[in-house]
Structure formats: structure tokens, C-alpha cells
Amino acid sequence: MGRLRVVFAFILLSLIWGSSYLFIRLGLRQLTPVSLVALRLLFGALGIYLIVLVRRERLAIPRELLPRAILIGTINTTIPFLLISWGETHITSGLASVLNSTTPIFAVLVAGILLHDEPVTVSRLGGVLVGIVGVVVLASGDFGATVSWVGLAGQGAVVLAAICYAFGPVLVRRWMRSVSATTLTTYTLTAAMIETVVISALFSRPPLPPDPLSWFSTAWLGLLGSALGYVLYYFIIQSWGAARGTLVTYMLPVVGLALGAGILGESLGWRVLGGSALVILGVVLASLVRRSRSGVPPEPMPAASDIA
């Protein structure tokens, strides 16, 4: 029964996070990228505080770690959420899901530089190169007689968001080993929510009231994609370990491309399919964990990051 629960959680999380790109696209039909992220994080903060209330968890954190938690929230939530939402105003949701799944590829490089216990192995370096080739294939669709700079900018924004996500696990491992996952998630989501609400109030207020589809999209992204998604992810990590838990990354492009094509009618040309296959292969190679001398792979601390 316990194993079935983990499998169910894995499938549910793959669907929730893989569908995030679809709901971002739907929410952007009325909301601006900034207002969408602000409303999403309002729902996300509400959801995580309800989870804390139900679990009766204490949100204690050393005072000296508070600025670091805020910084992690900015780098790992505020900036990538805004970049992905803006990027999806210029590219399809399916393409965004593929490009954002490159996070483990960039994480290999970041961890190899900043962490001593995460070396860049031959297989991981090969995964980085294969993944980069896949990104180039995906971007090649915007090259032709006339270069689509807007499309390239949208893709670049999502790739930059993936790079931000790559820094999240490294910062958590270096600074937040003593802080529980739920506590760290609460502080980082709260910081990101305050930041984006202020930005939205100053520069891009949402239309009030938003239409039902916008409400539903932001509620889905906040309550499920952010709050419940964290709970499911850490449950999987605790049950399967960090190495197997990251397998959810491989499912996001599959779900994202399928929903984009089936619901939004987004086209799947050879560049999208071929580039996606290369990116997924690169992620698989980059995520291979080198076993220690005892035969047990090292278990990195889970990152307080959202995938979309």
C-alpha cells in the first residue's frame, strides 16, 4: 500500500507540474505576466499556510538565515515565475515545458562549480552538451528568412528561468540544511508573494474581478502547482530518495506537450519533437548520480523550488 501511495503521488505531481504551462497560458489570456504571478503566489501562500496549520508545524528559523531565505525566494520563485510567464506570451506552453525541463542540465554546472561533493562526471557533461544541442534545435524554428527575435526572447526567458532554478538546490544545500522543507517553503513563498504583489501593484494591477478562467488558472497554479506540489514532491523524496525523486522532471515535457497540442492546438513539428527528445536525453544523462565507494548514491538535500 505504501508503494502505491508513492506511485500515485508521482503520477499526480507529474500531471500537476506538467499542466502548469497550460494554465499559465490560459491565465495570460486576460492577465499580464506580473499580475498572473502575483495572484498565483497569493493562492500559493494561502495554500502553504493552510498546510502548516493542518500539520501544526512550527515555523522557526534562525534570524541570521532569514535574509538568505528571502534571497532564495527571489532567485528560485519570483524571478523564474515572472520569466516563464512572460516567455509564454511569445512561445507555446509545450515548448516552455521542454525548455524549463533543462534545469537539471544547468544544475550540473552550478553544483560542479559551487559544491565539492557534486563533481561534473563524463556522463553529466555529455548530458549538458546533448541538452544544449536540443535547445539549439528548438530555437532553430525562429531562424529563417526573417529572424523571430520575439520568439527567441521568449525561449531565452524560459531558459534563464531554468538557470535560476538550477541555483536553488545549491543555495539550499549551502545555507539551509538545518531548516525543514515545509518551513523553508513557507518563508520563500511568502517572500516571493510580497515581492510580486508589490511589483504588480506598482506596474501591472490585475483586472478586478478577473474572469472565471483566470481565477481557476491562478488558483490551480497556486494551490496545486505551488503548495500541494511541494508536499507531494517532498513525500516522494522521503520515500524514494532524491535521485529517484527527480524523475518527475522527465515527465514535464511529455505532459506539457500533450496538453498544449490536445487543448490549445499547438503544433508539434519535427524541431519540437526532435529537440524535445534531445533535451530529455540530456536531462537523463545529466541527472545520473555517481555511486560512492559504499555503493550508495549521495542524496542531495531537496530544493525548495517549483518547476513551473
N, C-alpha and C positions, 0 to 999 in steps of 0.2 A: 504493500500500500504506500509506503514511504517513497519508493522509487517512482511509482505512478504519479505521486504528487509533484515530484521534481520535474518529470517529463511534461506534465500538464502546465506547470509554471513556465517551463522553457517555451512551449508552444504558444502560450498566452502572451508572454513577453515578446516573442518574435513578431506576433501579429500586432501588438500594441505599438512597438517601436517602429516596425516596418510600415505601419499605416500612418505614422506621424507626418510623413512628407505629403501624403494625400490631404490630410486635414489642414496642414499649413497652406496648401494650395487653395483649398476651399475657403479658408478663413480670409485669405488675401483678396477674395472677390469683393469684399466690402471694406476690410480693414487695411491700414498701412502696415508695413513690416514692424514698425516700432509699437504701434497700438496693439497689434496681434500678440507680440511677445509680452507686453505689459499685462494684458488680460490673461494670457496663458499662465504667467508666473503668479498672478493673484490667485487663480484657481489652484496652482501647484502648491503655493504656500498654505492655502486653506487645507488642502488635502494632507500635507505632511503634518500639520498641527493636529488634525483630527486623528491621524495615525499615532502621534505621540501621546495624545490624550487617551486613546483607547489602550495603548500599551503601558501608560503611566510611566513613561521614561523621564528621567531627569536630564535636563539639557545643560549639564555642567561642562564648562570648557575653561581651561586656564586663560587668564586675562591676556597674557602675552601672545596667545595663539589667535586671539580674535582678529587682529589685522590680517593675519595670514589666511584665515577662513574667508574673510571678505575678498581678499585678492583671488583666492581660488574660485569663489563665486563669480567674480568678474571675468576671469580668464576662461573658466570652464562652463559658464552658463550664459552670462549676459552677452558677451561678445559673439560666441558661436551661434546662439539663438538668433541674434539680430542679423548676422551674416547669412545664415541659411534662409531665413525668411525673406531677406532682400534678394538673395540669389534666385529664389523660386519665383520672383516676379519676372525673371528673364529666361529660366530654363524649366524643363518639365520636372514633375515630382519624382518620376522614376530615375531620371539622370541624377537628381540631387541625392537620392538614396544610395546610388552607386558611389558617387564622389565622396560622400560623407563616410562611407564604409572604409575609406583608406586610413582611418585613424590609427589602426594597429601598425600600419606601414611607417607612418611618421613617428609613432611611439617608440619603435625600434631605434631610430636615430637619436631621439631625445633622451631615452633611457641609457643608450650606449654612451652618450656624452656626459650625462649628469649623474648616473648611478654606476657604482663599481660592480654591483652584482648582476647587471643586465648586459652582458657583452654582446657585441654585434657579431654573430656567427655567420658562416658562409651561407647557410640556408636563409637566414634572415636578410642578409644583404641581397641575395638573389630575389627574395620576395619584394624588397624595396624597388629593385630595378624593374621587375616584371610589373609591379603595380604602377610605377611611373609610366611605363610604356602603355599600359591600359588607359591611364588618364590622358595621355597624348592622343591615343586613338579616339577616345570620347570627344576630346576638344577639336579634333580634325574636322568634325562636321561643320564647324563655324568658319573654316577656311575655304575659300573658293575664289571666284572672280572678284567678289566683294567680301571682305572680312567682316564677320559679325562681331564687332567689338563688344556690343552689349551682351551677347551670348557668352563670349569669353569672360567678360567681367563677372557674369552670374556664376559660371563654373568656378572661376577663381575665388569668389567669395565663399563658396561651399568648401573648396579645398582648404582655404585659410581657416575655416571653422574646424575642419578635421585636424589641422595642425594645433589649434587651440586645445581641442580635446586631447591631443597627444601629450600636452604638458600637464594635464590634470592628474593622471596617476602618479607622475613623477613628483609633483608638488605634494600630493597627499602622502606618498611614501617618505618623503624627506622631512615633512613638518608635522603630520597628523597621525602618526602611528598610535598614539595614546587616546585618540578620540574615536568614539563609536561611530559606525556608519550612519545611523539614524540622526545622531546629534550633528555630525558634520553636514549631512544633507539638509537638515533644518536651517543651520546657520548660512550655508551657501545659497540655498533657495531664497531665504529671507533677504539676504544682501542683494541678490540679483533682482528680486522683485522690487525692492525700494529703488534701485538704480534705474530700472526700466520704466517704472511708474513716473518717476521724476522727469526722465527724458521725454516720455510720451506727453506728460502734462505741459512741458515747455514747448515742444516742437511738433507733436502729432497726436492730438487728442482723438480718441475713438469716437465715432458717431454714436450718440446715445438716444434710444437704445439700439444696439446692433441688431441685425435681423436674426431670426432663429438659427439659420445655418452658421452664422458667425459665433453665436453663443455656444452652439453644440460643438463646433470645431475647437474653440478655445478651451471649453470645459474638458473635452476629450484629451487635448494636449496637456492640460494642466493636471487634472485629477488622475488620469490614467498614464499618460506618457511620462509625467514627471514624478508624481507622488507614488502611485501604485507601482510604476515601473521600477523605482528604486527598491521597493520592498521585495518584489519578485526577483530582481537581479541579485540582491544580497542573499536571499534564500537559496538561489541556485548556487552561488559562490560557496556558501556554507555547506551545501550538500555535495557538490561535485568538485569543488576546488576552483581556484582562479583560472587555471589553464583551460579546463573544460567549459567553465562558465563563459569564456569569451567566444565560444562557438556561436553564440547568438548573433555576433557580428556578421557571420556568413549568411544569415537568413534575411537580413535587412534589404539587400538589393533585390532578392527574389520576391519578397512581399511588396516592396515599393514599386518595382517594375510591373508586377502583375496587377496591382490596384490602379496604377497610373494608366495602363493600357486598357484594363477592363472597365473602369468607371469614368475616367476622363478622356478616353480615346487617344492617349498619347501613342505616337508611332514608335515601333521598335525596329529600326534599321540595322544593317549589318554592323555599323560602327558602335551602336549602343550595345548590341548583343556581344560582339567580339571584344570591345573594350571592357564591358562588364565582366566577362569571363576572365580576362587578364587581371583585372582588379581583384576579383575574388581569389584567383590563384595566388596573387601576390600577398593578399591578406593571410591566406592559409600558410604560406611559406614563412612570412614574417612573424607569425604567431607561434611557430614551433618552439617549444620550450626545451632547452638543453637540460638533460638529466645530470644531477650531481653525482659524486662518486658513490653515494649510497644507493643510487638508482631512483631516487625520488626527485621529481622536478621541483624547483623552487617555486614557492607560492607567493607572488606579489600581492600586496595589500590591494583590495578592490578600490577602484577610483570612484569618487563621488561625482560621476559625470553622467550626463544624459546623452543619447546617441543622435537625437534629433531635436 
